[in-house]
Amino acid sequence: MAMNLAGCGGSGDEPATTADTAAATQAATQAATETASETTEEVQPDSIGNSVEGQLTITIWDEGQRAGLQQIVDDWSAESGVSATIQVVDWNNYWTLLEAGATGGELPDVFWMHSNVAQKYMENDQLLDLTDRIASSDKIDLANYYEGIVNLYQSDGKQYAVPKDIDTIALWYNKTIFDEMGVAYPDETWTWDDFKEAAKKLTNDDHWGFALAPGNNQEGYYNTIYSMGGYVISEDKKKSGMDDPNSIKAVQLFTDMIAEGSCPDLATVSETAPNELLCAGKVAMAINGSWMLAGYRDNEYAAANCDVAVLPYTSTPDDRVSIYNGLGWAAAANTKNPDAAWSLIEYLGSKEAQLKQAELGVTMSAYKGTSDAWVKSVECFDLNGHMKMLDAKLVFRPYSRDTTIWEDMMIEKLQDAWTGDRPVDEVCKEIAEEMNEDLAEE
C-alpha cells in the first residue's frame, strides 16, 4: 500500500545518501538482470514487419498494476509473436535504475515516464522519438487523449511518450466510522470548512478524523492550494507560489487540524502512511489518487468499510479542484528492438487496450471516454467520486525540468510546519525563496 502511494504523486522519502544510492543502483540493476534472465523465452519472428530477437523488457513501479497490465501485454504478444514480461521496481529504486541506465547506456526497452523527470530525459535524448511513428499510426491519434498529458511528453515539437492513464484526486472515507459517530457522509455540498468541522466530530480516542503527511502533495495540499486561489509554480515555471497568502492559508488548514488533534502528528504519519491508517480503521478520511484503487480493493477491511466522495470546495463548486497527472509509455532511445517497442506502446495506447485497462480496474485510462468502464470494475466502491472530479477544475500536477529538487526540499521543510516548530507562513516563504533559486538554476 505504501508503495502504491507513489503511483503518480511522488515520494515523501528523504533523498538517499551517496552510499545508499550506489547500493540501491547495484541492487536494482541486479534485480532487473535476474528478472529478465528468469523470464527469457524463445521468440519467433514477429508480425510487426521486422524479425525481432530476444524479449522486450518492461519496467514499472506499481505492483498493484502488474497483473492487469500483463494481461494486456500478453494480448499484444499473441498478436505480435514477441514475448514481453513486466518487472516491478519500487518508486525510489525505479529512478535510481533509470538514472543508472541513462548514464551507463542501457535502459529498459519500454517503461513509464512521469512529469517529475520527463523534461530531463527528453532533453538528453534518452527517449525514443515517436513523432513520425504516431503520425503514421492508425491506432494513435493524440487528439483522443487529455491535452495536458500529451503536452507533458513533448519537447521541441517531438512526442516522446504515449499517454497511459489519467488520475484524479478524491476523498476516501470510512463509512463505519461515520455511522458510529453520527456524521453524514461527505457529498458535493462540502466546503473545506465543512471538512475540517467533520474531522473534529470524527475524532475520538480510537481514531482521527483525517490524516495527511508532508509528502502527500498531489494527494493533499496541492488541491487545497489551487482551490483557495493560490499556486505552487507559475505557468512559465519561473516563480514559486508557495509564499502566496492563499497558498499559505491552504497549508495552514491542515496544520491547524494537527494542532487541534483531528489529524495525527508527523511522527504517526511518518511511521504509518495515511492510506494505511484508513485501512486499519484509525482515520475516518484520507485524500487519495485514483491509482490507489488496487490497494484498497485488495484490502479486506477497506473493501468492506470504505467509499469515495468528491473533494470539498472553498467558496463555490467552481473552485473544486483536482490535481491531475498522467503517466506515459516511453521507450529507450537506444533500445535494440525499436520496432517491437513502438508496436507495444502503440497497442498499450490503443482504444482497445485502454478500455481493457479500465475494465480490469488497473487505473483510469488516458483515452477519453474509456474510464467509465473503470467505475464498473469494482462493486465495493462508488468510483464516481473520482470520475466526477474530471468535471471539476483540473490543474496539471505542478512540475518543472527538475521537479524533484524543489519538491523534496518542500516536503522536508514542511515537516517543521507539521510539528508546529515553526509558523506556517515562515516555512512557506522559505520554501518559495529556495524554490525560486532552484528554478533560476533550471
Solvent accessible surface area in square Angstrom, and as a share of the most:
residue,aa,sasa,rsa
1,M,62,0.28
2,A,54,0.42
3,M,88,0.39
4,N,13,0.06
5,L,27,0.13
6,A,8,0.06
7,G,1,0.01
8,C,3,0.02
9,G,5,0.05
10,G,7,0.07
11,S,25,0.16
12,G,38,0.37
13,D,83,0.43
14,E,125,0.56
15,P,91,0.57
16,A,63,0.49
17,T,81,0.47
18,T,121,0.70
19,A,75,0.58
20,D,76,0.39
21,T,55,0.32
22,A,61,0.47
23,A,61,0.47
24,A,24,0.19
25,T,31,0.18
26,Q,129,0.57
27,A,57,0.44
28,A,4,0.03
29,T,59,0.34
30,Q,100,0.45
31,A,48,0.38
32,A,16,0.13
33,T,85,0.49
34,E,83,0.37
35,T,40,0.23
36,A,30,0.24
37,S,79,0.51
38,E,139,0.62
39,T,40,0.23
40,T,86,0.50
41,E,104,0.47
42,E,152,0.68
43,V,24,0.14
44,Q,106,0.47
45,P,94,0.59
46,D,21,0.11
47,S,85,0.55
48,I,50,0.25
49,G,67,0.65
50,N,75,0.38
51,S,83,0.54
52,V,8,0.05
53,E,141,0.63
54,G,39,0.38
55,Q,23,0.10
56,L,0,0.00
57,T,36,0.21
58,I,0,0.00
59,T,0,0.00
60,I,0,0.00
61,W,1,0.00
62,D,2,0.01
63,E,85,0.38
64,G,29,0.28
65,Q,4,0.02
66,R,79,0.29
67,A,72,0.56
68,G,10,0.10
69,L,1,0.01
70,Q,38,0.17
71,Q,86,0.38
72,I,1,0.01
73,V,0,0.00
74,D,73,0.38
75,D,48,0.25
76,W,5,0.02
77,S,23,0.15
78,A,90,0.70
79,E,108,0.48
80,S,6,0.04
81,G,37,0.36
82,V,1,0.01
83,S,19,0.12
84,A,5,0.04
85,T,37,0.21
86,I,0,0.00
87,Q,15,0.07
88,V,32,0.18
89,V,14,0.08
90,D,50,0.26
91,W,22,0.08
92,N,67,0.34
93,N,38,0.20
94,Y,0,0.00
95,W,38,0.13
96,T,20,0.12
97,L,15,0.07
98,L,0,0.00
99,E,107,0.48
100,A,28,0.22
101,G,9,0.09
102,A,24,0.18
103,T,113,0.66
104,G,65,0.63
105,G,43,0.41
106,E,137,0.61
107,L,16,0.08
108,P,14,0.09
109,D,17,0.09
110,V,0,0.00
111,F,0,0.00
112,W,1,0.00
113,M,0,0.00
114,H,0,0.00
115,S,0,0.00
116,N,5,0.02
117,V,14,0.08
118,A,0,0.00
119,Q,34,0.15
120,K,71,0.30
121,Y,17,0.06
122,M,3,0.01
123,E,88,0.40
124,N,75,0.38
125,D,105,0.55
126,Q,46,0.21
127,L,4,0.02
128,L,23,0.11
129,D,56,0.29
130,L,0,0.00
131,T,44,0.26
132,D,116,0.60
133,R,66,0.24
134,I,15,0.08
135,A,88,0.68
136,S,97,0.63
137,S,21,0.14
138,D,136,0.71
139,K,89,0.38
140,I,7,0.04
141,D,78,0.40
142,L,42,0.21
143,A,79,0.61
144,N,48,0.24
145,Y,3,0.01
146,Y,44,0.17
147,E,127,0.57
148,G,20,0.20
149,I,0,0.00
150,V,9,0.05
151,N,72,0.37
152,L,1,0.00
153,Y,0,0.00
154,Q,67,0.30
155,S,18,0.11
156,D,141,0.73
157,G,72,0.69
158,K,89,0.38
159,Q,6,0.03
160,Y,17,0.07
161,A,0,0.00
162,V,0,0.00
163,P,0,0.00
164,K,0,0.00
165,D,3,0.02
166,I,2,0.01
167,D,3,0.02
168,T,0,0.00
169,I,0,0.00
170,A,0,0.00
171,L,0,0.00
172,W,0,0.00
173,Y,14,0.05
174,N,0,0.00
175,K,58,0.25
176,T,50,0.29
177,I,6,0.03
178,F,0,0.00
179,D,91,0.47
180,E,122,0.55
181,M,63,0.28
182,G,69,0.67
183,V,22,0.13
184,A,83,0.64
185,Y,84,0.32
186,P,9,0.05
187,D,68,0.35
188,E,84,0.38
189,T,93,0.54
190,W,27,0.09
191,T,27,0.16
192,W,4,0.02
193,D,102,0.53
194,D,60,0.31
195,F,0,0.00
196,K,37,0.16
197,E,83,0.37
198,A,7,0.05
199,A,0,0.00
200,K,85,0.36
201,K,130,0.55
202,L,0,0.00
203,T,38,0.22
204,N,63,0.32
205,D,152,0.79
206,D,100,0.52
207,H,14,0.06
208,W,74,0.26
209,G,0,0.00
210,F,0,0.00
211,A,1,0.00
212,L,2,0.01
213,A,16,0.12
214,P,6,0.04
215,G,16,0.15
216,N,16,0.08
217,N,2,0.01
218,Q,0,0.00
219,E,6,0.03
220,G,0,0.00
221,Y,0,0.00
222,Y,0,0.00
223,N,0,0.00
224,T,0,0.00
225,I,0,0.00
226,Y,34,0.13
227,S,6,0.04
228,M,25,0.11
229,G,51,0.49
230,G,6,0.05
231,Y,60,0.23
232,V,0,0.00
233,I,14,0.07
234,S,23,0.15
235,E,173,0.78
236,D,86,0.45
237,K,67,0.28
238,K,150,0.63
239,K,99,0.42
240,S,0,0.00
241,G,0,0.00
242,M,0,0.00
243,D,54,0.28
244,D,34,0.18
245,P,103,0.65
246,N,57,0.29
247,S,0,0.00
248,I,22,0.11
249,K,117,0.50
250,A,0,0.00
251,V,0,0.00
252,Q,66,0.29
253,L,14,0.07
254,F,0,0.00
255,T,12,0.07
256,D,44,0.23
257,M,0,0.00
258,I,23,0.12
259,A,90,0.70
260,E,87,0.39
261,G,33,0.32
262,S,2,0.02
263,C,3,0.02
264,P,1,0.01
265,D,72,0.37
266,L,25,0.12
267,A,74,0.57
268,T,35,0.21
269,V,7,0.04
270,S,84,0.54
271,E,153,0.68
272,T,41,0.24
273,A,16,0.12
274,P,8,0.05
275,N,0,0.00
276,E,58,0.26
277,L,10,0.05
278,L,0,0.00
279,C,14,0.08
280,A,62,0.48
281,G,16,0.15
282,K,93,0.39
283,V,0,0.00
284,A,0,0.00
285,M,0,0.00
286,A,0,0.00
287,I,5,0.03
288,N,2,0.01
289,G,0,0.00
290,S,2,0.01
291,W,6,0.02
292,M,0,0.00
293,L,1,0.00
294,A,4,0.03
295,G,9,0.09
296,Y,0,0.00
297,R,75,0.27
298,D,103,0.54
299,N,42,0.22
300,E,155,0.69
301,Y,76,0.29
302,A,0,0.00
303,A,28,0.21
304,A,76,0.59
305,N,23,0.12
306,C,0,0.00
307,D,22,0.11
308,V,10,0.06
309,A,10,0.07
310,V,9,0.05
311,L,0,0.00
312,P,1,0.01
313,Y,26,0.10
314,T,38,0.22
315,S,85,0.55
316,T,67,0.39
317,P,81,0.51
318,D,121,0.63
319,D,31,0.16
320,R,22,0.08
321,V,2,0.01
322,S,0,0.00
323,I,0,0.00
324,Y,22,0.08
325,N,0,0.00
326,G,0,0.00
327,L,1,0.00
328,G,0,0.00
329,W,1,0.00
330,A,0,0.00
331,A,0,0.00
332,A,0,0.00
333,A,44,0.34
334,N,87,0.45
335,T,16,0.09
336,K,184,0.78
337,N,23,0.12
338,P,48,0.30
339,D,40,0.21
340,A,0,0.00
341,A,0,0.00
342,W,25,0.09
343,S,18,0.12
344,L,0,0.00
345,I,0,0.00
346,E,25,0.11
347,Y,7,0.03
348,L,6,0.03
349,G,0,0.00
350,S,6,0.04
351,K,116,0.49
352,E,107,0.48
353,A,2,0.01
354,Q,1,0.00
355,L,65,0.32
356,K,57,0.24
357,Q,4,0.02
358,A,0,0.00
359,E,90,0.41
360,L,59,0.29
361,G,0,0.00
362,V,7,0.04
363,T,4,0.03
364,M,0,0.00
365,S,1,0.01
366,A,0,0.00
367,Y,28,0.11
368,K,97,0.41
369,G,68,0.66
370,T,1,0.01
371,S,6,0.04
372,D,84,0.44
373,A,18,0.14
374,W,1,0.00
375,V,25,0.14
376,K,168,0.71
377,S,34,0.22
378,V,17,0.10
379,E,178,0.80
380,C,47,0.28
381,F,10,0.04
382,D,72,0.37
383,L,0,0.00
384,N,63,0.32
385,G,6,0.06
386,H,0,0.00
387,M,31,0.14
388,K,98,0.41
389,M,0,0.00
390,L,31,0.15
391,D,130,0.67
392,A,22,0.17
393,K,107,0.45
394,L,56,0.28
395,V,24,0.14
396,F,39,0.16
397,R,0,0.00
398,P,5,0.03
399,Y,35,0.13
400,S,3,0.02
401,R,76,0.28
402,D,28,0.14
403,T,0,0.00
404,T,46,0.27
405,I,103,0.52
406,W,0,0.00
407,E,6,0.03
408,D,44,0.23
409,M,18,0.08
410,M,0,0.00
411,I,12,0.06
412,E,99,0.44
413,K,42,0.18
414,L,0,0.00
415,Q,49,0.22
416,D,47,0.25
417,A,3,0.03
418,W,4,0.01
419,T,69,0.40
420,G,59,0.57
421,D,106,0.55
422,R,59,0.21
423,P,77,0.48
424,V,9,0.05
425,D,60,0.31
426,E,81,0.36
427,V,0,0.00
428,C,0,0.00
429,K,109,0.46
430,E,59,0.26
431,I,0,0.00
432,A,1,0.01
433,E,113,0.51
434,E,62,0.28
435,M,0,0.00
436,N,49,0.25
437,E,99,0.45
438,D,26,0.13
439,L,10,0.05
440,A,87,0.67
441,E,152,0.68
442,E,74,0.33
